[in-house]
Amino acid sequence: MFSFLFELIAGLFGSVGYSDTLNTKKIDQNIERLNKYDWFKKIYEDEEYHRLFFVNKHVRRYLQSTIRVRKIIRSKEARRKLLYLLDKEIKS
């Protein structure tokens, strides 16, 4: 509960207290949470995308946010944004 509130407040203030370090444990938990859904499993198991979940800093930072992951689970539009990011990172 506390981490949710902290993340919400930090998100409202943008980069105040922003850190470049990634919380690997949180990212892995969020990936596990998403992996409960078939639509995500298809993406995660796709060879083209799979590596991004482990090595791409932009994708990992995106998935670090529990709030964003909850939104991805609930919203098709948020899923499209995730796919857009994945496609963008593959091309770069």
Phi, psi and chi 1 to 4 in degrees:
 res  aa     phi    psi   chi1   chi2   chi3   chi4
   1 MET       -  -44.0  177.3   68.0  176.8      -
   2 PHE   -63.3  -42.4  178.7   73.1      -      -
   3 SER   -65.1  -34.8   66.2      -      -      -
   4 PHE   -62.2  -47.1  169.9   77.5      -      -
   5 LEU   -64.3  -42.6  -68.7  174.1      -      -
   6 PHE   -61.3  -44.2  177.6   75.2      -      -
   7 GLU   -64.4  -39.0 -163.2  169.9  -41.6      -
   8 LEU   -64.1  -47.2 -179.6   64.3      -      -
   9 ILE   -64.8  -44.1  -67.3  167.8      -      -
  10 ALA   -61.8  -38.5      -      -      -      -
  11 GLY   -64.8  -34.2      -      -      -      -
  12 LEU   -69.8  -32.3  -67.1  174.1      -      -
  13 PHE   -95.8    9.3  -69.0  106.8      -      -
  14 GLY    66.0 -120.8      -      -      -      -
  15 SER   -91.6   10.0   63.6      -      -      -
  16 VAL   -64.9  121.6  174.3      -      -      -
  17 GLY    73.0   16.5      -      -      -      -
  18 TYR   -67.6  136.4  179.6   76.5      -      -
  19 SER  -121.4  144.0  172.2      -      -      -
  20 ASP   -80.1  -13.3  -98.2   -4.6      -      -
  21 THR   -78.8  146.3   59.5      -      -      -
  22 LEU  -102.1  143.8  -64.8  174.4      -      -
  23 ASN   -92.4   91.6 -175.2  -24.7      -      -
  24 THR   -58.3  -41.4  -58.6      -      -      -
  25 LYS   -61.0  -44.7 -176.8  178.0  176.4 -177.4
  26 LYS   -66.0  -41.6 -174.2 -177.7 -127.5 -175.9
  27 ILE   -62.0  -46.4  -64.8  165.1      -      -
  28 ASP   -62.9  -38.6  -67.8  -17.6      -      -
  29 GLN   -64.2  -41.1  -72.9  172.3  -16.9      -
  30 ASN   -67.5  -37.0  -75.4  -22.9      -      -
  31 ILE   -65.7  -41.3  -70.9  173.1      -      -
  32 GLU   -59.6  -43.2  -83.6 -176.3   46.6      -
  33 ARG   -60.3  -44.5 -175.0  174.8  -67.1  135.7
  34 LEU   -68.5  -31.7  -72.9  166.3      -      -
  35 ASN   -66.8   -7.6 -117.8  -29.7      -      -
  36 LYS   -76.2   -9.2  -66.3  176.4 -176.7  175.6
  37 TYR  -110.0  132.7  -60.7   90.4      -      -
  38 ASP   -58.6  -41.1  -70.3  -24.9      -      -
  39 TRP   -60.7  -35.5   58.9  -95.0      -      -
  40 PHE   -76.8  -38.6 -176.7   78.4      -      -
  41 LYS   -56.1  -40.0  -80.0 -176.8 -173.4  175.0
  42 LYS   -61.6  -41.4  -70.7  176.7 -174.2  175.2
  43 ILE   -68.7  -47.6  -63.8  167.0      -      -
  44 TYR   -63.1  -36.0 -172.9   73.4      -      -
  45 GLU   -86.0   -9.8  -67.7  170.0   -2.4      -
  46 ASP   -68.8  124.3 -174.8  -40.6      -      -
  47 GLU   -53.5  -38.8  -93.0 -175.9   50.5      -
  48 GLU   -62.6  -38.9 -169.1  174.0   31.0      -
  49 TYR   -94.2  -29.0  -64.5  121.6      -      -
  50 HIS   -51.7  -46.0 -170.8   76.4      -      -
  51 ARG   -61.2  -34.0 -171.7  167.6 -171.9  -89.4
  52 LEU   -58.5  -34.2  -67.1  175.1      -      -
  53 PHE   -67.2  -17.7  -66.8  105.4      -      -
  54 PHE  -106.4  -33.4  -62.8  101.4      -      -
  55 VAL  -116.8  -17.1  -61.2      -      -      -
  56 ASN   -87.3  117.5 -172.5  -76.0      -      -
  57 LYS   -62.3  -38.0 -173.7 -171.1  -76.4 -171.8
  58 HIS   -66.8  -43.8  -60.2  -77.0      -      -
  59 VAL   -66.6  -43.6  171.7      -      -      -
  60 ARG   -65.2  -40.4  -69.7 -170.8   62.8   79.9
  61 ARG   -64.3  -39.3 -179.3  169.1  -71.0  124.3
  62 TYR   -61.3  -41.4 -165.9   80.2      -      -
  63 LEU   -84.5   -2.8  -66.5  175.2      -      -
  64 GLN   -71.7  -26.0 -178.8  169.8  -81.8      -
  65 SER   -80.5  113.9  167.7      -      -      -
  66 THR   -64.3  -36.9  -56.7      -      -      -
  67 ILE   -61.6  -45.1  -65.0  168.9      -      -
  68 ARG   -64.7  -41.3 -174.0  176.0  -67.8  125.6
  69 VAL   -63.9  -40.9  168.5      -      -      -
  70 ARG   -61.1  -38.6  -72.6 -179.7 -174.7  150.5
  71 LYS   -67.6  -38.9 -168.6  172.1 -176.2  179.6
  72 ILE   -61.2  -39.9  -69.4  168.6      -      -
  73 ILE   -64.9  -39.4  -70.1  168.7      -      -
  74 ARG   -87.0  -26.8  -69.4 -170.9  -43.4 -101.6
  75 SER  -121.0  128.3  163.3      -      -      -
  76 LYS   -65.6  -34.4  -73.5 -175.2 -179.7 -176.7
  77 GLU   -63.5  -41.4 -179.4   61.2   29.9      -
  78 ALA   -65.0  -35.3      -      -      -      -
  79 ARG   -65.0  -40.6  -71.5  179.5 -146.8  156.7
  80 ARG   -62.2  -38.7  -83.9 -172.6  -78.9 -116.2
  81 LYS   -64.8  -39.5  -72.3 -179.6 -177.3  179.5
  82 LEU   -62.2  -46.5  172.1   62.2      -      -
  83 LEU   -62.5  -38.5  -81.2  171.9      -      -
  84 TYR   -61.1  -45.1  174.6   78.4      -      -
  85 LEU   -61.7  -44.9  171.9   66.1      -      -
  86 LEU   -60.4  -46.2  -66.7  170.8      -      -
  87 ASP   -62.9  -41.4  -72.2  -24.6      -      -
  88 LYS   -62.3  -42.5  179.2  178.6  154.2 -166.9
  89 GLU   -72.2  -29.3  -68.5  -56.1  -46.2      -
  90 ILE   -66.7  -39.5  -76.0  174.2      -      -
  91 LYS   -73.0  -22.8  -68.5  175.3 -174.7  172.7
  92 SER   -90.1      -   62.2      -      -      -
